[in-house]
Amino acid sequence: MTRFGIDAPTLLHLVAEEVPLAPGHQLVAAQALRSQALGLLFDAVRRGELSETEALRRHEVLTGIKVRLLGDRVSRRVAWHLAREHDLEIADAEPLAVTRLQADLFVSVDPAARARAEGIVPVGSVERLSTP
């Protein structure tokens, strides 16, 4: 089994592109993942990129995706240390902290997020999620 740390843009990508998760793989993320994803959907509606109906449909789909959410004191403390060490925002450090603590690889569709993760945690491609 491979455990993948993900961020909100990646969760939305999985929904929008209907990316299947290979059997045996597990997704892990920071507790704020679903709220962040909802915020990204709302922003897409405001920009006219998605209809409200489609955004709410995607939100329903993403709530059904099994993700182990972590938000304990240890993961927040690790996020704090990573943010200090690497000059990151806490929101950017949280997925990396969760990955460091509970996952094998960090996966993101966001090139900036992947770049931030390099040298902090192992980074993989989104395609790995579908590969056994």
C-alpha positions in Angstrom: 0.0 0.0 0.0 1.2 3.5 -0.9 0.0 6.5 1.1 -0.1 9.8 -0.7 -0.2 13.2 0.9 -2.4 15.5 -1.2 -3.5 19.1 -1.2 -6.9 20.7 -2.2 -6.1 21.4 -5.8 -5.2 17.7 -6.2 -8.4 16.6 -4.6 -10.4 18.8 -7.0 -8.3 17.4 -9.9 -9.3 13.8 -8.9 -12.9 14.8 -9.0 -12.9 16.9 -12.2 -10.9 14.3 -14.1 -12.5 11.3 -12.5 -9.0 9.9 -11.7 -9.4 6.4 -10.2 -7.4 5.6 -7.1 -5.6 2.3 -7.5 -6.6 -0.4 -5.0 -4.5 -0.4 -1.9 -3.5 3.3 -2.2 -4.6 5.7 0.6 -4.9 9.4 0.6 -3.9 11.5 3.6 -4.3 15.2 4.1 -4.5 18.0 6.6 -7.8 18.5 8.4 -8.5 21.7 6.4 -8.5 19.9 3.0 -12.2 19.9 2.4 -12.7 23.5 3.5 -9.8 24.6 1.2 -11.3 22.6 -1.7 -14.7 24.2 -1.1 -13.0 27.6 -1.1 -11.3 26.8 -4.4 -14.7 25.8 -5.9 -16.3 29.0 -4.7 -13.5 31.0 -6.2 -13.9 29.2 -9.6 -17.6 30.1 -9.6 -16.8 33.7 -8.8 -14.4 33.9 -11.7 -17.0 32.3 -14.0 -15.0 29.1 -14.6 -17.6 26.8 -13.1 -21.4 27.1 -12.7 -22.6 27.0 -9.2 -24.4 23.7 -10.0 -21.2 22.1 -11.2 -19.2 23.3 -8.3 -21.7 21.9 -5.8 -21.8 18.6 -7.7 -18.0 18.4 -7.5 -18.2 19.2 -3.8 -20.6 16.3 -3.3 -18.3 14.0 -5.2 -15.2 15.0 -3.2 -17.0 14.4 0.1 -17.3 10.8 -0.9 -13.6 10.3 -1.6 -11.9 8.6 1.3 -9.1 10.7 2.7 -7.5 10.2 6.1 -7.6 13.7 7.6 -5.0 14.6 10.2 -5.2 17.7 12.4 -3.6 16.7 15.6 -1.2 18.7 17.7 1.8 16.7 16.3 1.0 17.5 12.6 0.4 21.2 13.4 3.7 21.4 15.3 5.6 19.7 12.4 3.9 22.2 10.0 5.0 25.0 12.2 8.6 23.8 12.1 8.6 23.2 8.4 7.2 26.7 7.8 9.9 28.2 9.9 12.7 26.1 8.4 11.7 26.7 4.7 10.0 30.1 4.9 6.5 28.7 4.0 3.0 29.7 4.8 1.4 27.4 7.4 -1.2 26.4 4.8 1.6 25.4 2.5 3.5 23.5 5.2 0.5 21.5 6.4 0.3 19.0 3.5 4.0 18.5 3.8 3.8 17.9 7.5 1.1 15.3 7.0 3.1 13.7 4.3 6.2 13.6 6.5 4.3 12.0 9.3 1.8 9.6 7.5 2.5 9.3 3.8 5.1 7.9 1.4 4.9 10.6 -1.2 3.4 14.0 -1.7 1.4 14.4 -4.9 0.1 17.7 -6.2 -1.2 19.1 -9.5 0.2 22.5 -8.5 3.7 23.0 -9.8 4.5 25.5 -7.1 3.4 23.0 -4.4 5.6 20.3 -5.9 8.5 22.8 -6.0 8.0 23.7 -2.3 7.9 20.0 -1.4 11.2 19.1 -3.1 13.9 18.4 -0.6 11.3 18.3 2.3 9.3 15.2 1.4 9.4 12.7 -1.4 7.3 13.9 -4.4 5.4 11.8 -6.9 3.3 12.4 -9.9 -0.5 12.4 -9.9 -0.4 9.4 -12.3 1.0 7.3 -9.5 -2.4 7.5 -7.8 -3.9 5.3 -10.5 -1.0 2.9 -10.7 -1.0 -0.2 -8.5 
